[in-house]
Amino acid sequence: MILDLHNHSVKSDDARARVDNYCRWIRSRELPLDGFVLTEHRQFDAESDYRSLEDDFGLRILKGAEVETDYGHVLLFGVNEDLVASFNFARVDLPIETVLRSSERCGAVAVPCHPGRARVGMFAHVKKGGPVEGVRIVEVENGGSRGDEDARAKEFAATFGYAGIGGSDSHIVSHIGRCATRFLREIRDEEDLAAALRDGGFEALRWT
């Protein structure tokens, strides 16, 4: 099963994509995606219901979040009420240890994204403050990366033994499907996704 794990809709303050248009783009372009995850900035969108779009387009539409920590941006998968209550998703200076510890306690998975990027990537902070205990997966293919950012991400992931995922980091419709993650098992919901990330059996993909 192939899922694009990092995307933003109009729910995020800097994105212009509607979820229904993502679905139409995927189908009209015959992209090899079985679904995608919406990782809205500094929030978890518990209200939106995309089940009718899933039925209409035959796609899995899951929800996560992207939060901002003192070690860069972090994707959260398997978000539930307990995790939402654990810390303020809207903060831009969350201690990464809090995010990692709370995610593990609540059954979610925290994944530093675009780690090779300056300032908002984890590895720039690792060089200054050292590695962080509890990181097991990082994003190594990011559709919004420039230059050698993903190459640096892969290098650091190899150095620290992290597994790697892929996501488009799309903010506009035409960017979805640039990167994704292939799983060896079916992903039915957010809990399945978190379990699959914990168990392994996935690889990062890039098409453009």
C-alpha positions as CSV (number, residue, x, y, z in Angstrom):
1,M,0.0,0.0,0.0
2,I,1.4,3.4,-1.0
3,L,0.6,6.5,1.1
4,D,1.8,10.0,0.8
5,L,2.5,10.8,4.4
6,H,2.9,14.6,4.5
7,N,0.4,17.0,3.0
8,H,-1.4,20.2,4.0
9,S,-4.9,21.5,3.1
10,V,-6.5,24.9,3.4
11,K,-6.8,24.0,7.1
12,S,-3.1,25.0,7.4
13,D,-2.3,28.7,7.3
14,D,0.1,28.5,4.4
15,A,-1.6,26.0,2.1
16,R,-4.1,26.5,-0.7
17,A,-5.2,22.9,-1.5
18,R,-8.7,21.6,-0.9
19,V,-8.9,17.9,0.0
20,D,-11.4,17.1,-2.8
21,N,-9.1,18.6,-5.3
22,Y,-6.2,16.5,-4.1
23,C,-8.4,13.5,-4.8
24,R,-9.4,14.7,-8.2
25,W,-5.7,15.3,-9.1
26,I,-4.6,11.9,-7.9
27,R,-7.2,10.2,-10.1
28,S,-6.9,12.4,-13.1
29,R,-3.1,12.0,-13.2
30,E,-3.4,8.3,-12.3
31,L,-0.9,8.7,-9.5
32,P,0.2,5.4,-7.9
33,L,-1.2,6.4,-4.5
34,D,-3.7,4.4,-2.4
35,G,-4.2,7.4,-0.1
36,F,-2.6,10.3,1.7
37,V,-2.3,11.8,5.2
38,L,-3.2,15.4,6.1
39,T,-0.6,16.7,8.5
40,E,-2.0,20.2,9.3
41,H,0.4,22.7,10.8
42,R,0.3,23.2,14.6
43,Q,-3.1,21.5,15.0
44,F,-5.0,18.2,14.8
45,D,-8.1,18.5,12.6
46,A,-10.6,16.3,14.5
47,E,-13.7,17.9,12.9
48,S,-13.4,17.2,9.2
49,D,-15.0,14.1,7.9
50,Y,-13.6,12.8,4.6
51,R,-15.4,9.4,4.4
52,S,-17.5,10.5,1.5
53,L,-14.4,11.5,-0.5
54,E,-12.8,8.1,0.4
55,D,-15.8,6.3,-1.1
56,D,-16.1,8.5,-4.1
57,F,-12.4,8.3,-5.1
58,G,-11.4,5.0,-3.6
59,L,-8.6,6.6,-1.6
60,R,-7.6,6.3,2.1
61,I,-7.6,9.8,3.7
62,L,-6.0,9.9,7.1
63,K,-5.1,12.6,9.5
64,G,-2.0,13.4,11.4
65,A,-0.3,16.7,12.4
66,E,2.9,18.7,12.0
67,V,4.2,20.4,15.2
68,E,7.2,22.7,15.8
69,T,9.8,21.8,18.4
70,D,13.1,23.1,19.6
71,Y,14.7,20.4,17.3
72,G,12.7,21.3,14.2
73,H,9.4,20.2,12.7
74,V,7.9,16.8,13.6
75,L,5.1,14.8,12.0
76,L,2.7,12.9,14.3
77,F,0.8,9.8,13.2
78,G,-1.8,8.0,15.2
79,V,-3.0,11.2,16.9
80,N,-5.7,10.6,19.5
81,E,-7.5,12.5,22.2
82,D,-4.9,11.6,24.8
83,L,-2.1,13.0,22.7
84,V,-4.0,16.2,21.9
85,A,-4.4,16.7,25.6
86,S,-0.7,16.1,26.3
87,F,0.7,19.3,25.0
88,N,-0.3,22.4,23.1
89,F,0.0,21.6,19.4
90,A,0.0,25.4,18.5
91,R,3.3,26.1,20.3
92,V,6.3,26.8,18.1
93,D,8.8,25.9,20.8
94,L,7.7,22.5,22.0
95,P,10.5,20.4,23.7
96,I,11.1,17.5,21.3
97,E,11.5,15.2,24.3
98,T,7.9,16.0,25.4
99,V,6.6,15.3,21.9
100,L,8.5,12.0,21.6
101,R,7.6,10.8,25.1
102,S,3.9,11.8,24.9
103,S,3.6,10.2,21.4
104,E,5.0,6.9,22.6
105,R,2.8,6.9,25.8
106,C,-0.3,7.6,23.7
107,G,0.4,5.0,21.0
108,A,1.3,7.6,18.3
109,V,4.5,7.9,16.3
110,A,6.6,11.0,16.0
111,V,8.7,11.5,12.9
112,P,11.0,14.5,12.4
113,C,10.3,15.8,8.9
114,H,12.7,17.4,6.3
115,P,15.5,16.8,8.8
116,G,18.2,18.0,6.4
117,R,16.6,21.5,6.1
118,A,18.2,24.5,7.8
119,R,16.6,25.8,11.0
120,V,13.4,23.7,10.8
121,G,15.2,20.4,10.3
122,M,16.3,18.1,13.1
123,F,19.9,17.5,12.0
124,A,20.9,21.2,12.2
125,H,20.0,21.0,15.9
126,V,21.7,17.6,16.4
127,K,25.0,19.1,15.4
128,K,24.6,21.7,18.1
129,G,22.8,19.8,20.9
130,G,23.5,16.2,20.1
131,P,21.1,13.4,19.1
132,V,17.7,12.9,20.8
133,E,16.8,9.7,22.5
134,G,13.6,8.2,21.1
135,V,13.8,9.1,17.5
136,R,13.4,6.0,15.3
137,I,12.1,7.3,12.0
138,V,12.8,10.4,10.0
139,E,11.5,11.7,6.7
140,V,14.2,11.1,4.0
141,E,12.2,12.0,0.9
142,N,10.4,15.3,1.0
143,G,8.7,16.8,-2.0
144,G,9.5,20.3,-1.0
145,S,13.2,19.8,-0.4
146,R,15.8,21.8,-2.2
147,G,19.4,21.2,-3.1
148,D,21.0,18.5,-1.1
149,E,18.5,18.6,1.8
150,D,17.3,15.0,1.2
151,A,20.8,13.8,0.6
152,R,21.8,15.2,4.0
153,A,18.7,13.5,5.6
154,K,19.6,10.1,4.2
155,E,23.2,10.5,5.3
156,F,22.2,11.4,8.9
157,A,19.6,8.7,9.0
158,A,22.2,6.1,8.0
159,T,24.6,7.5,10.6
160,F,22.1,7.2,13.4
161,G,20.3,4.1,12.2
162,Y,16.9,5.7,11.5
163,A,14.3,4.3,9.2
164,G,13.0,6.6,6.5
165,I,9.6,7.7,5.2
166,G,8.6,9.8,2.2
167,G,6.0,12.6,1.9
168,S,5.3,15.3,-0.6
169,D,4.9,18.2,1.9
170,S,2.4,19.5,-0.6
171,H,0.7,22.9,0.0
172,I,-0.8,23.1,-3.5
173,V,-2.8,20.4,-5.3
174,S,-0.2,19.7,-8.1
175,H,2.5,18.8,-5.6
176,I,0.8,15.8,-4.1
177,G,2.4,12.4,-5.0
178,R,5.9,13.7,-5.5
179,C,7.1,11.4,-2.6
180,A,5.4,8.7,-0.7
181,T,5.9,5.6,1.5
182,R,5.3,2.0,0.5
183,F,4.0,-0.3,3.2
184,L,4.0,-4.1,3.1
185,R,0.6,-4.2,4.8
186,E,-2.8,-2.6,4.4
187,I,-3.4,0.6,6.3
188,R,-7.1,1.0,7.2
189,D,-7.0,3.9,9.7
190,E,-4.7,6.1,11.8
191,E,-4.1,3.3,14.4
192,D,-3.0,0.9,11.6
193,L,-0.6,3.6,10.3
194,A,1.0,4.1,13.6
195,A,1.3,0.3,14.1
196,A,2.9,-0.1,10.7
197,L,5.4,2.6,11.4
198,R,6.3,1.0,14.7
199,D,6.6,-2.5,13.2
200,G,8.7,-1.6,10.1
201,G,8.2,-3.0,6.7
202,F,8.1,0.3,4.7
203,E,10.3,2.3,2.3
204,A,10.4,5.9,1.1
205,L,9.6,6.6,-2.6
206,R,10.3,9.6,-4.9
207,W,8.9,10.1,-8.4
208,T,9.9,13.7,-9.2
